[in-house]
Amino acid sequence: MRVFSGIQPTGAIHIGNYLGAIKHWVELQKKAECVFVIVDLHAITIPYQPEELKKNIFDTAIAYLAAGIDPEKSILFVQSQIKEHTELCWLLGTVCPVGDLLRMTQYKEKSKQFKRMINAGLLNYPILQTADILLYQTDIVPVGKDQLQHVELARTIARKFNQRFGKVFVEPKSQIPKIGAKIMALNNPKKKMSKTLGPKSYISLFDEPDEIKKKVMTAVTDPGKQIKYDPQKKPGISNLLTIYSLFSGKSIKKLEKDFKGRGYEDFKRSLAKVLINSLEPFRRKRKELLAREVYVEEILNQGTKRAKILAASTMIGVRKKMGLV
């Protein structure tokens, strides 16, 4: 079984990224062949600074490694270093209907957010994501709920290609975590945790203890003081309960029982302590890796070589089926 997934290098990796993706990758790499990528080509569909992007790519690689991705068990590389991603994207663009792209929820949201920079790359983003997935003959794509639509498009394009030209691609299946697939923003529990909502909306994997405590204590809660899981009526405390449960290993029911009769302040203090302790190994590992830049670069270089073999093999079949010499 081959697993594929990736994260954009657009700044700090936060606990939403970790709980919704990386935590599951760490477990998957123990039992599957995993391909994890830093999707820098996706990151340039919105305004960015080139020098900042270079730094973010390296920082994202460190975050992957610090959070538990093992280069001995998984392939880790930077998307733009494999030219087959963009080649396959163009070829699949001749198979994918424009109407399918215009229906993508993420395109609609991003085009509203970046009205002055609605580029073709933003529209074609899902085709590149499909190329990313299909290039490695992926069986499973672990994703959050917001990316489910894109994986379904990848399945559709794979099916269309195979029917038109002959079987080349595996039709990938999505895998969504039962809990934690969508962690909400600390300052707005009705929106997904995101760097675009500002630093108060998320906790970075590498935030210092004082910063973690401050963000947790100022997180938006709900009217009343009852510690009860009810995403509709109490989205704020429900989100914090989910985070507490996933980092502590305690069930939400157990947490509700433990904090019965206690207020939000007690709960938040306890949550802050759990997060500080849970994230300490990540902070420590990151400091070690920052001092070993050549080592991190070598991991990416080796990952590129391994990924290149898989990508080139797929493209031989694609070109042959499409009649390209």
Buried (B, 14 or more C-beta within 10 A) or exposed (E): EBBBBBBBBBBBBBBBBBBBBBBBBBEBBEEBBBBBBBBBBBBBBBEBEEEEBEEBBBBBBBBBBBBBBEBEBBBBBBBBBBEBBBBBBEBBBEBBEEEBBEEBEBBEEBBEEBEEEBEEBBBBBBBBBBBBBBBBBBBBBBBBEBBBBBBBBBBBBBEBBBEEBEEBBBBBEBBBBEEBBBBBBBBBBEEBBBBBBEBBBBBBBBBEBEBBBBBBEEBBBBEEBBBBBEBEEBBBBBBBBBBBBBBBEBEBEEBBEEBEEEEBEEBBEBBBBBBBEBBEEBBEBBEEBEEEEEEBEEBBEBBBEBBBEBBEEBBEBBBEBBEEE
